Amino acid sequence: MANTIMLQNQHSGLITKGFYGFSWTTLFFGPFPALIRGDWTSALVLFGIPFILFFILPPLSLFVQIVACFIYNKVYTTRLFERGYRIMPDTPYEQVQEACSSVGVTPHAVISLEHIQNEVFKICDKLYSLSSPVSVDTVCLELGSSASFIRKYVEGYIAAWNASKSSTLATPLKAVDVPPSSPEMPHQNVDAPSRLDGVHTEVPPSDTKICPLCAEKIKAAARFCRYCRNTLPD
């Protein structure tokens, strides 16, 4: 059996199988595998040429049939690439190299970078939702490829993802260490009148006040709260 590799059309999104290597089905069944794949031109050639040569020189007909088994899958997959099909980005790079070497193309020419970018963004979103670190190694592991040229694109796509993610998030507030309130000394309004044994007494003016933003006690003349780090309104 020939080796298969999954391809996807960049325009329609259709997924199909590409083939590479020796076609045993062509050896035993002639043009029928091409007919099943919808490759009418190759089916006509695989049927017509050996059929004609069979009546002229039978050994030559057999030779042509054997040669066709070596080149048919290459021709078929090359036509798929020409029609806009590209190797799926989750294909292991070792298989990509093997297929490209057999078909005679470079990986750059048959891998959809736009598709890889979409997959990288999906992986980054998944890792972010799981609170996992978003790194080149992690994304390449999820992508199923650690090739050097793939890593180069992944690095750029992660940077683009970080930029898009940071633009949608609000600027985080700076963490401030706020000393906890003492349980023995609960917050009280020192300016409020106190009542002792039913007698109303006024509390003398205090040199402190309550911050209207964080409710901490600060100096009465303060214009800046040392707890919440905010400038107090006039």
N, C-alpha and C positions, 0 to 999 in steps of 0.2 A: 504494500500500500504506500502511496505517496504521502509525504509530510504535508500537514495543513497548517495554515496560519489565518487568524481571524482578521478581516478587513472591514472597514466602515467607510461609506461614501461621505465625503465632506459636505456635499450639497443636500442629499436626500436623507442622510442618516441611516440608510439601509446597511445591514451587516451581512456579509457573505464569507465564504471560505476561499482562501487562496491556496494554491497547491505548488509544491516545488519538489524537485527530485525525480527519480525514475517513475514513470507511470505504468504500473503493472496492469491496471485496468485497460489501458490502451493496447497493451501487448495482447491481452486475451480477448478483448471485446471490440477492438478496432475503433470505429467512429462513435460507438454508442455512448461512452462516457461524455464525449463532447456534446452529443445531442441532449443528454440529461442535464448538462450544465447550461444549455441554451446557447452554446457556441456553434452556431450554424456554419460559419465559414470554415472553421477547423474541421468540423464533421464532414463537410463536403470534400475538403482536401484529403483527409485521412481515408475516406472511402474511394474517391476518384482515382488518385494517383496509384495506390497499390492495385486497384482493380484493373486499370489499364495495363500496368506493367506486368500483371500476372499472365496476360495473353501474349505479351511480347517476350519477356524474360523473367520467368517465375522466381529464380534466385534473387534478382534485383528487387522484385516486389517485396520479398521477405526482408531484404536489407533495409529498404525504405521504411518498412513497418517498425523495425527495431530502432532505427534512428529517430523516428517520430516519438517513440516512447521516452527517449532522453530529452527531447526539446519541447514536447507539447505543454507540460505544466509550466515551463518557463514562459512560453508564448502566451498562455492563457492568463497567468498572473500579471505579466507585463501589461496586457490589455486592460486588466482591472485597474492598475495604477494609472494608466493613461485616461481612464474614465473617471478619475477622481477618488478612487478608493485609497485608503491609507491604513497602515498597520495600527491596530488598537494599542493605546498607550500602556495597558496593563500586561502586554506581552513581555515575557522575560527577554532581556537584551541578548542573551546567548542565542535564543531562537531567532530574534531579529537579525543578528549577524549571519546566522546560518542561512536564513531565507534570502537575505539580500545578496549574499555571496553566490547562492545557487541561481538566483534570477538575474544577477548582474547589475544591481543598482546599489546606491549608497543609502545608508539609513536616513540621512538628512532628507532625502528626496521622497521618502515613502512614509514618514511619520508626521502626523498632523500636529504642528506646534500649538495651534489654536485648541485642539482637543486636549493636548497635554496641559495647557493652561487651565482649562475648565476643570480637569481632573485634579490638578494641584489645588485649585481654589476649594473644591469640594472636600479634599483631604484636610486642608488647613481649617476649614469650618468645623469638620468633625473633631479634629484634635483640640480645637479651641473650646468646643462644647464639652469635651471630656476633661478639660483643664490639663491636657497633656502638652509638653513642649513642642513647639512648631519648629523643627530643624530640617535641614536639607537631608540628613541621613534618614530621619523618620519618614519624611514625605517620599523619598526614593524607595524606602522599604515598602510603603503602602502602594506606591506606583508600580512596584515590581521591576524596577530598572535602576541600576547603579552606574550606568555608563557615564563616562566623563562628559560627553556632550549633552547628555540629558541633565546631569547635575548642574551644568552651566545655565541651562534654561530654567531649571527648578529654582535656583538661587534668585534669578530675576523675578520669577513669578511669586515667590514668597515675599520679596520686597514690595512688589505691587500689591499683594494681598494685605500686608501690614499697613501700607499707605491707605488703602481703601477702608480697612477696619478702623484705623485711628481717626479718619475723617468722620466716621459715623458715631464715634464715642465722644461724650463730653469730656472736658479736661478734668482729670481726677482731682479731688480736693487733697490738699497737703495734710498729712497726718499730724496732729498736734497732741502732745502729752498733756492731758488735763488731770490735775491731782484729784483723787476721789474725795468726796465729802466725808467728813467724819460722822460715823453713826451716832456718836455722843453729842454732836453739835449740829443738829438739823438746821436747814436754812430758815431764818426768820426775818420778817420785815422789821428792821430795827427802827424805822420811822413810824411804825404803827403805835397807837396808844396802848398802854398796858392797864389792866384792871387788877387791883389787889384788894381783896375783901370787899368788892363792890365799890371801891373808891376809884374814880377816874383820875389818873395822873398822866401828865404829858412827859414824854421822853425827851430829854434835851437833844438838840441837833447833833447828828453824828458826822464824823469825818469820812464815812464810807457810804457807798450806794450799791445798788444791784445793777449789774450789766443787763440791759434790756435784750441782749442777743443770746447770752448763754446762762443768765441768771446767777452768775458768780458774784461774790462781794468784792468790790474794788474801791479804790480811793475815790472820794467825792469829786476831786478836781481832775480825775483821770480823763483823758481824751482817747485813750487806746487801751483796750482790754488785753491783759497779759495772758488770759486763759484761752479765749477764742481767736486772738490775734486779729481782731477787727477794730476799725476806727469807729468810735461811738458817734451817733447822730447828735447834732446840736440840740 
